[in-house]
C-alpha cells in the first residue's frame, strides 16, 4: 500500500485542527475588541505562536508528501492545495493578532464598537467556520456558498467607514478612534478574503475547476485554461 494516503489523512486532520485553532483566535480577537479587554488581547497575541509552529509543521509534511514516489496529478494537486490553505489560515491568524494589538495599544482611547461592527464580525466568524467545514467535509457546494458572502462583508466595512467619517465630521467621534475602528474593520475584511481564497482552493481540489470574480461577482466553477482564470494569489484586494 502506498504511503501517500495514510500520510495525507494525518495531514488533513492536522489542517482541520489548525482551522479550529484559527477560528478560536479570531473569535477571541473579536471579543476583546468589543469588550476592550487588554488582558484578553494579550492572550490572543500569545496564541499565535502555536499557530505559527503548526503552520511550519504542516508545510514541511506537505513537502515530504510531494517527495513520495508514484505521484499522480490529483495527489500533487492535493498536497499543493493543503500548502495554500495552510498559508491562508496562518494569515488569518495574523489579522486576528493585528486586531488584538490594536486593542492592547489603544484601548484607553477607544469606545465600544457600533452594532454594525458586531454584525460584520459575526458574519466573518461564520464565513471562517463554513470555510473550515467545507474543507473538513470536502464540500464543494458549501465552499461555493461561502464565496457569496464576500460582498456582504465588504459592504459592512464600507458602511462602518462612512458612519465613522460622518461622526467625526459632526464632532461625535475622535479621529483617533475612527482610525482604529477602520483598522479593525479592514482586518476583518482581510480575514473574509482569505476565507474565499480557501474556498477557491477547495473547489479546485474537489472538482478540478476554478472560480473567478468579475465586476465584484463570483462566477460559476469552470475548467482552467481560460484567460484570467485560477484562484487568487494572496488575500488582499
N, C-alpha and C positions, 0 to 999 in steps of 0.2 A: 504494500500500500504506500502511496506517495506521502511524503512528509508534509506536503503543502496544505492539504485540507485540515488536519488536526491543528497545525500551527496557525492557519488562518482563523479557525474557530476561536482559539485563545486570543488572537489579536483583535478580532471583532468584539469579543467580550470585554477586553481592556478598553476599547474605544467607547463602547456603550457606558462603561463605568466612568470614563472621563467625561462623557456628556452629562451624566448625573452630577458629577463634581462641578462642572462648569455652570450648570443650571443653578446649583446651590449658591455659588459665589455671586452670580448675577442677582438672585433673589435677595441675598444679604446686602448687596450693594444698594439695591433699590430701597430696602427697608431702612438702612441707615441714612439714606438721603432724605427720606420722608420724616424720620424721627430726629434728624440732625444729631445722630449719636456718634460722637468721635471715637469712643471705645470700640464700638462695633465696626466702625470704618477701619480701625487698625487691625481688627481681626480679619477683615476681608483682604487687606493687603498681605497679611501673613499667610492666608490660604493659597495665594498664587504660587508660592514656592513648590508645593506639591504638584500643582497642575503643570508647572514647567518641567519638573522631574519626570512625570509620566509622559509628557509630550516628547521628550528626548528618547525615553524608553520605547515608545510606540514607533517612532521614526526609525530607530535602529533595528527593531524587529521587522519592520516593513522592508527595509533594505535587505536583511538576511533572507526574507521570504522571496524577494526578487532574484536572489542568487541561487535559488534551488534549481536543479535540472528539470527537464520535462515541462517547461513553461508553455502555455498557450495564450492566445490573445485575451481571453476572459480572465485568466489568473493574473496576468500582468496588469490589466485594467483594474482589477480588484485591489491589488497591492498599491497601485498609484493613487487610486481613489481614497484609500484609507489614509495615506500620507497627506493628501489635500484636506480631507475632513478634519484630521488631527490638527493641522495647522490653523484651520478656521476656528476650532474650539479654543486653541491657545490665544488667538487674537481676541476672541470674545471675552475671555478671562482678563486680558489686558485692558479692555474697555471698562470692565467692571471695576478694576483697580483704579482707573482714572476717576470714575465716579466717587469711589471711596476716598481717594486722596483729595478730591475737591472738598468733600465734607470735612476731612481732617484739617485742612488748611484754612477753610473759610467758614466753618460752622457758626462762629460768633457773629458774622455779618450777614448770615443768610436767614431766610424765613421758610416756613413750611411751604413746599411747592403747591401750586394750584391743583384743583381737581382734575383738570385736563391732563396734567402730568401723570397722575395716578393711572388714568385710563391708558395713556400711551405706554407706561411702564408695564402694566398688566398685559397689554397686547404683545409687547416684546417678549415677556416671560412665556406667554402662551406659544408664540412662534418658535422659541427655542425648545420648549417642551415637545412640540409636534415634530420639529426637525429631528430631535433625538429619537423620538418614537418611530419616525419614518425610516431612519437608519436601522434601528434595532429590529424592526419588523420587515425590513426590505420592502416597504410600502411606497411604491412609486406614485400611486394616486394621492396619498397624503402629502407627499413631497410637492406634488403639483398644486395642491390646495394651499400650502404654505406660501408659495410664490404670490398668490393673490392678495395676501395681507400686507405685502411690502409697501404698496402705495398708501395704505391706511396709516402706517407708522410715519411715513414722510409727511402726510397731511397734518397729523398731530404735532409734529415738530414745527411745521410752518405756523400753525395756529398758536402754539406756545410762544414762538418768537415774536409774532406780530402783537400778541397780547402784552408781552413784556415791554415791547417798544412803546406801545400806547401808554402803559402805566408809567414808564419813565418820563415820557413827554408831559404827562399830567402831574408829575411830581409825587406819585403814589408808590414808586418803586425806585430804589437806588440803582445807579448804573452798574455798580459792582455786583449786586445781587442778580440783576438781569443777565450779566455776562456769565455768572456761574450757572444760572439756570439753562442758558443756551449751551454751555459746555456739556452739562449732564444730558440734555436732550440730544445733542449731537452724538454722544457716546451710545445712547440707546438706539438711535437710528443706525449707527455703525454695527451694533450687535445684530439688528434685524437684517442688515445687508450680508453679514457673514452667514446668517442662517439661510438666506436664499442661495448663497454660494454652496452651502452644504446640500441643499435640496437639489440644486442643479447636478451635483455630483451623484446623488442617489438616483436620480432619473437616468443619468448616463450609465451608471453601473447596472441598473436593473433592466434597461431597455436598449442600451447602445445608442440612444437618441440624445440630442442636445436641445436646450431651450434658450431662446434669446429674447431680449427686451427691446421693443421698438416703440418709440413715441410714448414711453412710460408704461407700456403694457406688455405683459408676458404672453408670448405666443405658445402654440402647442408644440410638444416634443417632435423633432424631426431628425431624420438620419443625418449625420455630419457630412460635410462636403460642400455645403452651400456657403456663399460669401458671408463673412462676418459671423459664422456660427461658432459654437463652442462655449463652454462655461466661462464666466468672467474670471479674470485673474484678480485676486485680492478682494477686499470687501468694501473699499471706499468708493464713493461715487465721484 
